[in-house]
């Protein structure tokens, strides 16, 4: 499949704007990025539970989630920089810009839940896969292959079923505003994923891009709070405890896993893997909040997971086969693939 997506992945080689391998990109085992993307999706799936338990406003959630994650991320980024060297200023700026999109995504997602209900907000928020695949196709010629094209409608049907949208009416009070917030969430999320992917595509750094994006998100959330208000926690405890858990698990651990995988997978495949999040959230809500899933929701979770995994594994097999069939261009691009240390 990846023969039509990008130029040869050599055990999954990072690609540039023209579809060829990025100089300095790191070649890794084809299955490892999929595993990391899956772990990341599973980790950030706890976000909805933490947000619900914290009871914080949209702006408060975005600000504290990112601000509380910064100390650990900065330490990890410093350690990483000592090992791999500093990142170019342009790449740092891209990661910070990605953080602006993340802040917008977090704020609008919470507003969408309030205005149109969690079910519809879940579906609208996960339209990011359409924006990611479309933008990557137009800008970087990453044309989705057959496996992704087949899996996409299956996975989206699964997301609709997981949301519970077909079994109950929406609980939001402002449907039109909620739909606009939901679509805005998808666009902002897609922008975050794509820009973060480009900011980390030419080096082994992972903690650095996440820390820089988190700085951008923190500053943007603070500016939004100063303009619109709402940066208050009532009561302080246990709200702050849930937000600390949100910061350490979702914003730190989850996005470290995902950032590792983003530049090592085609854009459409990485966004498909992130659609595992709603299914994992369903399981967590059942265990922690006592919200038992219906048979249709369970069916949706199965469709979502199966579709994403089949497409992703098919992509990896095609990528490895393509790299074996591709001509050796090492004499033309000596830095196109560097074995991981």
VOPAGU-2260 file (C-alpha; in pm, 1 decimal, decimal comma):
REM VOPAGU-2260
SITE   aa  ch    i         X         Y         Z
SITE  UNK   A    0       0,0       0,0       0,0
SITE  UNK   A    1     271,5     246,5      93,9
SITE  UNK   A    2     417,1     236,1    -254,8
SITE  UNK   A    3     136,1     476,8    -337,9
SITE  UNK   A    4     170,0     671,3     -15,1
SITE  UNK   A    5     533,2     771,6       8,0
SITE  UNK   A    6     867,0     679,3    -137,4
SITE  UNK   A    7    1044,9     377,5       6,0
SITE  UNK   A    8    1020,7     322,8     375,0
SITE  UNK   A    9    1332,5     130,0     474,1
SITE  UNK   A   10    1207,3     -51,9     782,0
SITE  UNK   A   11     986,4     258,1     817,9
SITE  UNK   A   12    1189,4     557,2     710,4
SITE  UNK   A   13    1065,3     908,5     783,7
SITE  UNK   A   14     951,9    1097,0     476,3
SITE  UNK   A   15     984,2    1452,6     358,6
SITE  UNK   A   16     747,4    1686,9     175,4
SITE  UNK   A   17     822,0    1532,5    -161,8
SITE  UNK   A   18     754,2    1181,3     -33,4
SITE  UNK   A   19    1122,3    1087,5     -21,7
SITE  UNK   A   20    1308,1     995,8     293,9
SITE  UNK   A   21    1400,5    1284,7     519,2
SITE  UNK   A   22    1773,9    1335,8     568,7
SITE  UNK   A   23    1861,4    1232,1     920,1
SITE  UNK   A   24    1552,9    1024,6     960,3
SITE  UNK   A   25    1576,4     717,1    1178,2
SITE  UNK   A   26    1489,8     373,5    1043,0
SITE  UNK   A   27    1314,5     151,7    1293,4
SITE  UNK   A   28    1140,5    -180,6    1310,8
SITE  UNK   A   29     812,7    -159,5    1115,7
SITE  UNK   A   30     597,4    -289,4    1401,6
SITE  UNK   A   31     743,7     -72,9    1678,8
SITE  UNK   A   32     575,6     254,2    1566,0
SITE  UNK   A   33     238,7      74,6    1552,4
SITE  UNK   A   34     290,4     -56,4    1904,6
SITE  UNK   A   35     383,9     288,6    2032,7
SITE  UNK   A   36      83,8     447,5    1859,7
SITE  UNK   A   37    -144,8     186,5    2014,5
SITE  UNK   A   38       3,6     240,7    2361,6
SITE  UNK   A   39     -34,7     615,0    2318,1
SITE  UNK   A   40    -398,0     586,1    2212,2
SITE  UNK   A   41    -468,7     358,8    2508,6
SITE  UNK   A   42    -299,2     600,0    2749,0
SITE  UNK   A   43    -477,2     915,7    2632,8
SITE  UNK   A   44    -808,1     727,5    2637,6
SITE  UNK   A   45    -818,7     802,0    3010,0
SITE  UNK   A   46    -848,0    1174,2    2933,2
SITE  UNK   A   47   -1227,2    1178,6    2921,7
SITE  UNK   A   48   -1252,3    1005,6    3259,7
SITE  UNK   A   49   -1006,0    1246,9    3421,8
SITE  UNK   A   50   -1180,7    1550,0    3272,3
SITE  UNK   A   51   -1521,1    1427,8    3389,4
SITE  UNK   A   52   -1396,8    1360,3    3742,2
SITE  UNK   A   53   -1215,0    1695,1    3770,4
SITE  UNK   A   54   -1524,7    1900,9    3690,6
SITE  UNK   A   55   -1297,0    2176,3    3557,4
SITE  UNK   A   56   -1395,7    2430,1    3291,2
SITE  UNK   A   57   -1266,4    2391,4    2933,0
SITE  UNK   A   58    -998,8    2658,3    2977,2
SITE  UNK   A   59    -893,8    2526,3    3318,7
SITE  UNK   A   60    -865,7    2172,9    3183,1
SITE  UNK   A   61    -646,4    2281,3    2890,8
SITE  UNK   A   62    -422,9    2504,1    3105,4
SITE  UNK   A   63    -364,6    2273,8    3402,7
SITE  UNK   A   64    -330,2    1964,0    3184,1
SITE  UNK   A   65     -39,3    2123,2    2998,8
SITE  UNK   A   66     115,1    2339,0    3274,0
SITE  UNK   A   67     134,8    2051,0    3521,9
SITE  UNK   A   68     302,6    1831,5    3260,0
SITE  UNK   A   69     578,2    2083,2    3184,5
SITE  UNK   A   70     823,5    2017,6    3472,1
SITE  UNK   A   71     866,7    1649,0    3391,0
SITE  UNK   A   72     867,8    1707,7    3015,2
SITE  UNK   A   73    1135,4    1978,1    3045,2
SITE  UNK   A   74    1358,3    1745,3    3249,0
SITE  UNK   A   75    1313,7    1466,7    2992,9
SITE  UNK   A   76    1385,8    1709,5    2708,0
SITE  UNK   A   77    1709,0    1827,7    2874,0
SITE  UNK   A   78    1827,1    1469,3    2923,4
SITE  UNK   A   79    1737,0    1390,0    2563,1
SITE  UNK   A   80    1921,3    1696,5    2432,9
SITE  UNK   A   81    2239,2    1591,5    2612,9
SITE  UNK   A   82    2218,3    1256,4    2437,1
SITE  UNK   A   83    2115,8    1363,2    2086,5
SITE  UNK   A   84    2218,0    1728,9    2072,1
SITE  UNK   A   85    2001,6    2039,6    2030,5
SITE  UNK   A   86    1713,3    2066,4    1785,6
SITE  UNK   A   87    1707,9    2336,2    1514,4
SITE  UNK   A   88    1518,6    2650,9    1607,2
SITE  UNK   A   89    1279,8    2605,1    1313,9
SITE  UNK   A   90    1176,9    2261,1    1442,8
SITE  UNK   A   91    1123,0    2398,8    1791,9
SITE  UNK   A   92     901,4    2673,5    1649,6
SITE  UNK   A   93     695,1    2416,3    1459,4
SITE  UNK   A   94     639,6    2214,3    1776,6
SITE  UNK   A   95     533,4    2526,0    1967,6
SITE  UNK   A   96     291,5    2611,7    1685,8
SITE  UNK   A   97     149,6    2258,9    1712,0
SITE  UNK   A   98      83,5    2336,7    2078,3
SITE  UNK   A   99    -135,8    2630,4    1978,3
SITE  UNK   A  100    -354,7    2388,7    1782,2
SITE  UNK   A  101    -357,8    2148,8    2077,2
SITE  UNK   A  102    -488,2    2417,9    2312,9
SITE  UNK   A  103    -764,6    2509,4    2066,8
SITE  UNK   A  104    -850,2    2140,1    2029,5
SITE  UNK   A  105    -874,7    2081,4    2406,1
SITE  UNK   A  106   -1087,8    2387,7    2472,2
SITE  UNK   A  107   -1326,3    2330,1    2180,9
SITE  UNK   A  108   -1363,1    1958,3    2258,4
SITE  UNK   A  109   -1484,1    2028,3    2610,8
SITE  UNK   A  110   -1723,8    2295,0    2482,0
SITE  UNK   A  111   -1859,5    2045,4    2227,3
SITE  UNK   A  112   -1933,8    1793,3    2502,4
SITE  UNK   A  113   -2131,1    2054,0    2696,3
SITE  UNK   A  114   -2320,6    2184,7    2391,9
SITE  UNK   A  115   -2403,5    1873,9    2191,3
SITE  UNK   A  116   -2337,3    1580,7    2422,9
SITE  UNK   A  117   -2049,9    1339,0    2458,5
SITE  UNK   A  118   -2171,1    1100,4    2186,9
SITE  UNK   A  119   -2186,0    1352,4    1903,1
SITE  UNK   A  120   -1870,7    1525,0    2030,2
SITE  UNK   A  121   -1686,0    1192,1    2011,7
SITE  UNK   A  122   -1787,3    1138,7    1649,7
SITE  UNK   A  123   -1712,5    1495,4    1540,9
SITE  UNK   A  124   -1379,5    1502,0    1721,7
SITE  UNK   A  125   -1265,5    1187,2    1545,1
SITE  UNK   A  126   -1328,6    1332,4    1201,2
SITE  UNK   A  127    -964,2    1435,8    1236,3
SITE  UNK   A  128    -870,8    1123,5    1040,8
SITE  UNK   A  129   -1041,6    1268,7     731,3
SITE  UNK   A  130    -862,9    1603,0     765,8
SITE  UNK   A  131    -526,3    1437,2     834,9
SITE  UNK   A  132    -552,6    1201,4     536,8
SITE  UNK   A  133    -675,8    1478,9     306,0
SITE  UNK   A  134    -415,1    1736,5     406,4
SITE  UNK   A  135    -130,9    1481,3     390,8
SITE  UNK   A  136    -247,2    1376,3      44,6
SITE  UNK   A  137    -262,8    1734,5     -88,0
SITE  UNK   A  138      53,0    1871,7      73,0
SITE  UNK   A  139     285,0    1570,6      91,0
SITE  UNK   A  140     142,5    1334,3    -172,2
SITE  UNK   A  141      69,0    1064,6      88,2
SITE  UNK   A  142    -216,9     906,3    -103,6
SITE  UNK   A  143    -410,5     663,3     119,8
SITE  UNK   A  144    -388,8     307,6      -8,2
SITE  UNK   A  145    -656,8      41,0     -36,1
SITE  UNK   A  146    -630,0     -86,1     320,1
SITE  UNK   A  147    -678,6     261,3     466,9
SITE  UNK   A  148    -959,7     345,0     222,5
SITE  UNK   A  149   -1138,9      22,2     318,6
SITE  UNK   A  150   -1081,4      61,6     692,7
SITE  UNK   A  151   -1182,6     426,9     718,4
SITE  UNK   A  152   -1563,2     383,0     682,0
SITE  UNK   A  153   -1554,4      69,9     901,6
SITE  UNK   A  154   -1368,9     256,0    1175,4
SITE  UNK   A  155   -1594,8     562,1    1153,5
SITE  UNK   A  156   -1905,1     340,5    1184,1
SITE  UNK   A  157   -1741,5     188,9    1490,4
SITE  UNK   A  158   -1682,0     534,6    1639,5
SITE  UNK   A  159   -2049,9     624,8    1584,5
SITE  UNK   A  160   -2158,4     304,5    1760,5
SITE  UNK   A  161   -1914,3     358,3    2048,1
SITE  UNK   A  162   -2049,3     710,2    2100,2
SITE  UNK   A  163   -2398,2     572,6    2168,9
SITE  UNK   A  164   -2541,6     826,8    1927,7
SITE  UNK   A  165   -2780,3     575,7    1768,1
SITE  UNK   A  166   -2927,3     459,6    2099,1
SITE  UNK   A  167   -3017,2     782,6    2271,9
SITE  UNK   A  168   -3087,3    1142,9    2192,9
SITE  UNK   A  169   -2818,3    1405,1    2230,5
SITE  UNK   A  170   -2785,8    1552,1    2578,7
SITE  UNK   A  171   -2648,3    1891,9    2475,5
SITE  UNK   A  172   -2856,6    2208,0    2480,4
SITE  UNK   A  173   -2691,8    2396,8    2190,6
SITE  UNK   A  174   -2670,1    2153,6    1895,7
SITE  UNK   A  175   -2555,2    2402,5    1630,7
SITE  UNK   A  176   -2283,0    2550,3    1849,6
SITE  UNK   A  177   -2179,2    2201,9    1957,5
SITE  UNK   A  178   -2145,1    2082,8    1597,4
SITE  UNK   A  179   -1931,7    2385,9    1512,6
SITE  UNK   A  180   -1714,5    2323,0    1818,7
SITE  UNK   A  181   -1684,8    1955,2    1722,8
SITE  UNK   A  182   -1576,8    2024,6    1366,1
SITE  UNK   A  183   -1336,2    2288,4    1496,3
SITE  UNK   A  184   -1196,5    2026,2    1733,1
SITE  UNK   A  185   -1123,4    1790,9    1443,0
SITE  UNK   A  186    -953,4    2061,3    1238,7
SITE  UNK   A  187    -741,7    2175,3    1534,3
SITE  UNK   A  188    -652,4    1815,3    1625,6
SITE  UNK   A  189    -549,7    1742,6    1266,2
SITE  UNK   A  190    -333,5    2055,4    1262,6
SITE  UNK   A  191    -169,1    1950,9    1588,4
SITE  UNK   A  192     -91,9    1598,9    1465,9
SITE  UNK   A  193      45,1    1706,7    1128,4
SITE  UNK   A  194     260,6    1994,0    1255,4
SITE  UNK   A  195     395,3    1789,0    1546,2
SITE  UNK   A  196     477,2    1511,7    1299,4
SITE  UNK   A  197     677,6    1750,3    1080,0
SITE  UNK   A  198     856,7    1902,9    1378,1
SITE  UNK   A  199    1003,2    1568,5    1483,0
SITE  UNK   A  200    1059,5    1402,7    1146,0
SITE  UNK   A  201    1434,2    1462,9    1109,7
SITE  UNK   A  202    1575,1    1358,8    1446,8
SITE  UNK   A  203    1551,4    1103,6    1725,1
SITE  UNK   A  204    1408,7    1360,2    1969,0
SITE  UNK   A  205    1072,3    1274,3    2122,7
SITE  UNK   A  206    1053,1    1451,3    2460,0
SITE  UNK   A  207    1175,8    1777,7    2306,0
SITE  UNK   A  208     888,0    1815,6    2056,5
SITE  UNK   A  209     630,2    1716,6    2320,4
SITE  UNK   A  210     773,7    1967,1    2571,1
SITE  UNK   A  211     779,6    2247,5    2314,0
SITE  UNK   A  212     425,0    2172,8    2200,7
SITE  UNK   A  213     314,0    2166,8    2563,4
SITE  UNK   A  214     470,4    2509,0    2619,8
SITE  UNK   A  215     276,4    2640,7    2320,6
SITE  UNK   A  216     -46,4    2488,5    2451,0
SITE  UNK   A  217       9,2    2626,2    2802,2
SITE  UNK   A  218      71,1    2980,5    2679,0
SITE  UNK   A  219    -226,7    2966,6    2442,4
SITE  UNK   A  220    -455,8    2835,6    2717,5
SITE  UNK   A  221    -337,6    3109,1    2953,7
SITE  UNK   A  222    -405,8    3377,2    2692,4
SITE  UNK   A  223    -754,1    3231,6    2637,2
SITE  UNK   A  224    -813,7    3236,0    3013,0
SITE  UNK   A  225    -706,4    3600,3    3040,5
SITE  UNK   A  226    -942,3    3694,8    2758,6
SITE  UNK   A  227   -1245,1    3479,2    2838,6
SITE  UNK   A  228   -1192,1    3391,1    3205,9
SITE  UNK   A  229   -1267,0    3056,2    3366,7
SITE  UNK   A  230    -924,4    2969,3    3507,8
SITE  UNK   A  231   -1060,1    2867,5    3849,1
SITE  UNK   A  232   -1093,5    2530,8    4022,1
SITE  UNK   A  233   -1389,5    2480,2    4260,0
SITE  UNK   A  234   -1316,1    2291,0    4473,9
SITE  UNK   A  235    -936,6    2279,8    4446,3
SITE  UNK   A  236    -928,4    1917,3    4568,6
SITE  UNK   A  237    -988,7    1663,6    4424,5
SITE  UNK   A  238   -1001,8    1859,1    4094,6
SITE  UNK   A  239    -629,4    1927,7    4093,4
SITE  UNK   A  240    -556,2    1561,3    4166,9
SITE  UNK   A  241    -746,4    1447,7    3857,0
SITE  UNK   A  242    -575,8    1714,6    3648,3
SITE  UNK   A  243    -233,0    1601,4    3770,6
SITE  UNK   A  244    -319,6    1248,4    3661,2
SITE  UNK   A  245    -436,3    1391,4    3327,4
SITE  UNK   A  246    -108,0    1578,5    3287,2
SITE  UNK   A  247     120,5    1287,6    3375,5
SITE  UNK   A  248     -60,0    1006,9    3192,7
SITE  UNK   A  249    -224,9    1169,7    2892,1
SITE  UNK   A  250     -16,5    1478,1    2819,2
SITE  UNK   A  251     319,5    1327,0    2916,0
SITE  UNK   A  252     324,2     947,3    2876,8
SITE  UNK   A  253      54,7     924,6    2609,7
SITE  UNK   A  254     197,8    1192,3    2382,8
SITE  UNK   A  255     552,9    1066,0    2422,8
SITE  UNK   A  256     435,5     732,9    2281,2
SITE  UNK   A  257     237,9     899,6    2002,1
SITE  UNK   A  258     510,6    1150,2    1909,2
SITE  UNK   A  259     756,1     864,7    1869,1
SITE  UNK   A  260     523,4     697,5    1618,1
SITE  UNK   A  261     394,7    1000,7    1423,4
SITE  UNK   A  262     687,7    1058,1    1185,6
SITE  UNK   A  263     749,6     686,3    1148,4
SITE  UNK   A  264     403,4     607,1    1008,6
SITE  UNK   A  265     205,0     748,4     716,9
SITE  UNK   A  266     -24,0    1028,1     836,7
SITE  UNK   A  267    -345,1     836,9     757,7
SITE  UNK   A  268    -225,9     526,7     943,2
SITE  UNK   A  269    -120,0     717,2    1256,9
SITE  UNK   A  270    -454,1     899,4    1270,3
SITE  UNK   A  271    -637,5     568,5    1226,0
SITE  UNK   A  272    -447,9     422,1    1519,5
SITE  UNK   A  273    -561,6     713,8    1734,0
SITE  UNK   A  274    -921,3     608,9    1668,1
SITE  UNK   A  275    -855,4     326,7    1913,5
SITE  UNK   A  276    -898,2     592,8    2181,9
SITE  UNK   A  277   -1282,6     596,3    2193,0
SITE  UNK   A  278   -1294,4     217,6    2229,6
SITE  UNK   A  279   -1041,4     224,2    2512,5
SITE  UNK   A  280   -1230,6     511,6    2677,0
SITE  UNK   A  281   -1543,7     296,3    2672,6
SITE  UNK   A  282   -1365,4      23,6    2866,7
SITE  UNK   A  283   -1219,5     268,6    3119,1
SITE  UNK   A  284   -1555,3     434,9    3175,2
SITE  UNK   A  285   -1703,5      93,5    3252,4
SITE  UNK   A  286   -1430,9       7,8    3503,7
SITE  UNK   A  287   -1384,6     346,5    3673,9
SITE  UNK   A  288   -1718,0     524,9    3633,1
SITE  UNK   A  289   -1944,4     219,3    3627,3
SITE  UNK   A  290   -2085,4     315,0    3284,7
SITE  UNK   A  291   -2171,0     -21,8    3133,1
SITE  UNK   A  292   -2147,5     -33,4    2751,1
SITE  UNK   A  293   -2440,9    -152,9    2542,7
SITE  UNK   A  294   -2407,7    -435,1    2288,6
SITE  UNK   A  295   -2395,5    -179,5    2004,8
SITE  UNK   A  296   -2114,2       8,1    2177,4
SITE  UNK   A  297   -1919,2    -314,0    2221,1
SITE  UNK   A  298   -1972,6    -391,9    1852,1
SITE  UNK   A  299   -1847,5     -42,8    1769,0
SITE  UNK   A  300   -1535,4     -95,8    1977,6
SITE  UNK   A  301   -1464,4    -422,6    1794,7
SITE  UNK   A  302   -1510,7    -256,7    1453,0
SITE  UNK   A  303   -1291,1      37,7    1549,7
SITE  UNK   A  304   -1006,9    -175,0    1682,0
SITE  UNK   A  305   -1023,8    -433,9    1403,9
SITE  UNK   A  306   -1037,9    -177,3    1125,2
SITE  UNK   A  307    -751,0      31,4    1260,9
SITE  UNK   A  308    -528,7    -267,5    1332,9
SITE  UNK   A  309    -591,2    -447,0    1001,6
SITE  UNK   A  310    -518,6    -131,0     800,9
SITE  UNK   A  311    -209,9     -49,3    1005,2
SITE  UNK   A  312     -61,2    -399,3     987,7
SITE  UNK   A  313    -134,5    -416,4     615,1
SITE  UNK   A  314      41,0     -82,4     572,1
SITE  UNK   A  315     345,5    -205,9     759,6
SITE  UNK   A  316     370,8    -523,6     551,9
SITE  UNK   A  317     338,5    -322,6     230,4
SITE  UNK   A  318     600,4     -76,3     351,5
SITE  UNK   A  319     851,5    -350,5     426,5
SITE  UNK   A  320     784,0    -518,5      91,6
SITE  UNK   A  321     819,7    -184,3     -85,0
SITE  UNK   A  322    1150,3    -113,3      82,1
SITE  UNK   A  323    1285,7    -450,2     -35,3
SITE  UNK   A  324    1171,2    -384,9    -392,6
SITE  UNK   A  325    1286,9     -21,5    -403,8
SITE  UNK   A  326    1620,9      58,9    -568,8
SITE  UNK   A  327    1913,1     137,1    -342,5
SITE  UNK   A  328    1949,1     516,2    -337,1
SITE  UNK   A  329    2216,0     528,6     -72,6
SITE  UNK   A  330    2461,0     677,1    -323,1
SITE  UNK   A  331    2221,7     965,0    -387,2
SITE  UNK   A  332    2084,1    1017,2     -37,2
SITE  UNK   A  333    2344,4     890,7     208,9
SITE  UNK   A  334    2153,5    1020,4     511,0
SITE  UNK   A  335    1810,7     900,9     407,2
SITE  UNK   A  336    1804,3     612,2     651,7
SITE  UNK   A  337    2017,9     589,2     962,2
SITE  UNK   A  338    1996,1     277,5    1172,0
SITE  UNK   A  339    1861,5     340,6    1517,5
SITE  UNK   A  340    2120,7     318,9    1791,5
